[in-house]
Amino acid sequence: MAYSPELPTAPISTWSNSASTAVRALDDLPVKGRAPKTGYSRDQFGQAWTDDVTVDGGHNGCLTREDILRRSMIETVIKQSSGGCVVLSGRLTDPYTGREIQFVRGPESGAVQVDHVVALGDSWQKGAQQLTAEERTAMANDPLELLAVDGATNSAKGDADAASWLPPNKGFRCTYVARQIAVKTKYRLWVTASEKDAMAGVLATCPGQELPTKADVEVPTPVR
């Protein structure tokens, strides 16, 4: 299907996960071809991490990466001089592989990375280049779009969409695809035909899979 530049015009601020299932939300996504990657860079999505963790105007004094690490880990040790933000160590059950990872800040910090569930390069080719700079920054720092995961697996994913890459942990694939659909719905992105087919194939195994809710994406308030 050929690339077409038109996008829905509903503002992001009006988004809600009103579609009760991921299947219904997937059916509502536009299906178009992949746009050229011309002009893409990470800088198009603002600084790497901001203090816009709630995206809708809230700030808690912590960079988004630290919020996602705190949200995702147990047995965390927080740096005392960081205002309750910086995770020094913790234990992650990696959703992509299902294995446990001990995180220790330092030379081996890359063992845990914060992944953009919809890869930013993929989003650029499916509508994000038509968003405002502020909307792209919001997307790149949205807790809905972010997961703490195994670093090596995240690197292997790269900019792939669901047609090219799914988590090795098959038990997480329905949740993963539902989150991608929610992000693409919220930020007015589209899917390619092959991507939609891949998502539909995953959701066929879990037709009642719901989209993420507020409780699924909220982050803990830092303890000062």
Phi, psi and omega in degrees: 000132185290150176292135175228134187281349186292142178228155171301153186254002181297132181292150181300326183298342181268359185294142168211158179272058185288334174293125190289334180230157177295327179299314180295318180295322177298319179298334181275347181286140174296147177246118183216171175283165179284127178285161175300153180271010181307131176087357183285137166203159178301330181298337179295346181250024176078187179297155189304315179221142180237182173257038180253045191300327179271352173065322184272028174113352183271152177221145178233009176086358181246147173290151186303320182302317180293323177299318182290322176297317180294322180296327194264341189252161170241168180055040183282146170245123185255137178297125188296325184272013186256011181068028180081012188260308197277124179274121176273325179200163179176176180239126182248130165269106188291121181292334185282330181242340183084000182264160179270140181232130175270117181265131174225120181297135181144211184301333183257019181302332182293353176298333174239126177238158174261114185267141165276111186304312167269108183305139184297323177297320177294317181296326180299324182275357183229036170122338186292334179293346178263357174281165174285163177300323180294320179293321179293320177296319178299317179298314184294343181243013183279126178303336175296329186266355191241138176221138170278126188216173175300127185298316182295321179292321177297319178297323178293327178295316181058228181260019185290149171262186185293339178287338184249340185207135172224154180302139176303329178285098185299332180292347180258354189295322180296316179296319181297310180296320179298322179291320176300317180297319179297317179296315182293327176293311184298320186257019171059040177265167179242176175237154171277167180298317181292324178295315179298318179299317180295317178296316180297324178296320177294313184290342175298337178274351182210063188300340179267009182302125180271159172287158178301147176252175178305318181296333181285338188241352183294158180242154183287148174288130180296139177272113184280000000 
